[in-house]
């Protein structure tokens, strides 16, 4: 015989029913708390993705030997890299150059100082390891002029390094997220040696160019317009073939310029160093790296690409992740692309770069590095990095002919 629901209920004691109700209320509050926490984490994550932030210390100065001119840092995947690098710190010096690794153990790395540090110098223990190497344009000992490029957000500062001889071949360099145009200085001597004029640009919200209304990144969706203005500047100064070179997020910006610019006929080629090709791949990688719950990552991306969430994310407009996915838009590419990427990048995975080569083998070539990490390929192996760019430019007839050169 089946007992009716009414009979079953009637058989329950008031104390039992009160306990069930209390349990349900507790579960409801707990579930609401979890959902609230997930929502708060998602909003925080979304804002972190698009909010420009200062340089974050990532290593510790353990010892400074001014007599031997050496510095000992805490060991990280970056501080142990061979090659030449920079170190941001505070105190007597704000930026110092580092040379080769002299000794290392499981916890520390001793490197040669390439910037002289006097015996009375005092440096903060917190520091940030960098691939910049050159911090100011004067350090290149090449003629340059400061320029202002008119953009819709206002005048964007730039450095113009003219070639030794008049040329119509220019390179416009675009720095990455959370940095400024000094990041690009490493490449200027190579292009100058090849007879190519370099224009090193800034863009909205990078700390040098004007701030947009919201003050947030759009991951290339609007920043490309400032670089497009630089293309117009180059055209007015006599450029007829322009190479776009983008570092990290600057790669994403350069690709958007190539796909959307009214000056697209001026673009001759693209060189992408550790580039962002598809933001979803990058954000998925970083979510796993920082053990971010899948739900939080998904809600953060969903909020960033939704108009209704812009008051919360503070982006001012939805971020068009589909439009920023150049793997999906590979068929629209029209110019040769050279990608330089390390398979152990550690910040922007090389997966999308490899996939773009698969999608467009007719246009896209990739030089795969190992060990070099993110945007530190020049520092790790300057000779290979330079030779890769030089031979690729030669193959695409983008090195200007020199006066008096053999015909």
URQUIWO-V448811 format. One record per backbone hydrogen bond with DSSP energy under -1.0 kcal/mol. NH is the residue of the N-H (numbers start at 1). CO is the residue of the C=O. If there is no record, write none. Layout:
# URQUIWO-V448811
nh=NH co=CO
nh=NH co=CO
This chain:
# URQUIWO-V448811
nh=8 co=4
nh=9 co=5
nh=10 co=6
nh=11 co=7
nh=12 co=9
nh=17 co=13
nh=18 co=14
nh=19 co=15
nh=20 co=16
nh=21 co=17
nh=22 co=18
nh=23 co=19
nh=24 co=20
nh=25 co=21
nh=26 co=22
nh=27 co=23
nh=28 co=24
nh=29 co=25
nh=30 co=26
nh=31 co=27
nh=32 co=28
nh=33 co=29
nh=34 co=30
nh=35 co=31
nh=36 co=32
nh=37 co=33
nh=38 co=34
nh=39 co=35
nh=40 co=36
nh=41 co=37
nh=42 co=38
nh=43 co=39
nh=44 co=40
nh=45 co=41
nh=46 co=42
nh=47 co=43
nh=48 co=44
nh=49 co=45
nh=50 co=46
nh=51 co=47
nh=58 co=127
nh=59 co=127
nh=61 co=125
nh=62 co=72
nh=63 co=72
nh=65 co=70
nh=69 co=65
nh=70 co=65
nh=71 co=111
nh=72 co=63
nh=73 co=109
nh=74 co=60
nh=75 co=107
nh=80 co=76
nh=81 co=78
nh=85 co=98
nh=86 co=130
nh=87 co=96
nh=88 co=128
nh=89 co=94
nh=92 co=122
nh=96 co=87
nh=98 co=85
nh=99 co=112
nh=102 co=110
nh=103 co=110
nh=105 co=108
nh=109 co=73
nh=110 co=103
nh=111 co=71
nh=112 co=100
nh=113 co=69
nh=114 co=97
nh=115 co=97
nh=121 co=118
nh=124 co=90
nh=127 co=59
nh=128 co=88
nh=130 co=86
nh=134 co=132
nh=139 co=136
nh=140 co=137
nh=141 co=138
nh=145 co=160
nh=147 co=158
nh=149 co=156
nh=151 co=154
nh=154 co=151
nh=156 co=149
nh=158 co=147
nh=159 co=200
nh=160 co=145
nh=161 co=198
nh=170 co=241
nh=171 co=197
nh=172 co=243
nh=173 co=199
nh=174 co=245
nh=179 co=176
nh=183 co=180
nh=184 co=181
nh=185 co=182
nh=187 co=184
nh=191 co=187
nh=192 co=188
nh=193 co=189
nh=194 co=190
nh=195 co=192
nh=196 co=191
nh=197 co=169
nh=198 co=161
nh=199 co=171
nh=200 co=159
nh=201 co=173
nh=205 co=210
nh=206 co=203
nh=217 co=50
nh=221 co=218
nh=225 co=222
nh=226 co=223
nh=227 co=223
nh=228 co=224
nh=229 co=225
nh=230 co=226
nh=231 co=227
nh=232 co=228
nh=233 co=229
nh=234 co=230
nh=235 co=231
nh=236 co=232
nh=237 co=233
nh=238 co=235
nh=239 co=234
nh=240 co=168
nh=241 co=168
nh=242 co=266
nh=243 co=170
nh=244 co=269
nh=245 co=172
nh=246 co=271
nh=247 co=174
nh=248 co=273
nh=250 co=247
nh=251 co=248
nh=252 co=248
nh=253 co=249
nh=254 co=250
nh=255 co=251
nh=256 co=252
nh=257 co=253
nh=258 co=254
nh=259 co=255
nh=260 co=256
nh=261 co=257
nh=264 co=261
nh=266 co=263
nh=268 co=242
nh=269 co=242
nh=270 co=336
nh=271 co=244
nh=272 co=338
nh=273 co=246
nh=274 co=340
nh=276 co=248
nh=282 co=278
nh=283 co=279
nh=284 co=280
nh=285 co=281
nh=286 co=282
nh=287 co=283
nh=288 co=284
nh=289 co=285
nh=290 co=286
nh=291 co=288
nh=292 co=287
nh=297 co=293
nh=298 co=294
nh=299 co=295
nh=300 co=296
nh=301 co=297
nh=302 co=298
nh=303 co=299
nh=304 co=300
nh=305 co=301
nh=306 co=303
nh=310 co=307
nh=312 co=309
nh=313 co=309
nh=314 co=310
nh=319 co=304
nh=321 co=319
nh=324 co=320
nh=326 co=277
nh=326 co=324
nh=330 co=327
nh=332 co=329
nh=333 co=330
nh=337 co=363
nh=338 co=270
nh=339 co=365
nh=340 co=272
nh=341 co=367
nh=343 co=369
nh=345 co=342
nh=354 co=350
nh=355 co=351
nh=356 co=352
nh=357 co=353
nh=358 co=354
nh=359 co=355
nh=360 co=356
nh=363 co=360
nh=364 co=360
nh=365 co=337
nh=367 co=339
nh=369 co=341
nh=380 co=376
nh=381 co=377
nh=385 co=381
nh=386 co=382
nh=387 co=383
nh=388 co=384
nh=389 co=385
nh=390 co=386
nh=391 co=387
nh=392 co=388
nh=393 co=389
nh=394 co=390
nh=395 co=391
nh=396 co=392
nh=397 co=394
nh=398 co=393
nh=405 co=402
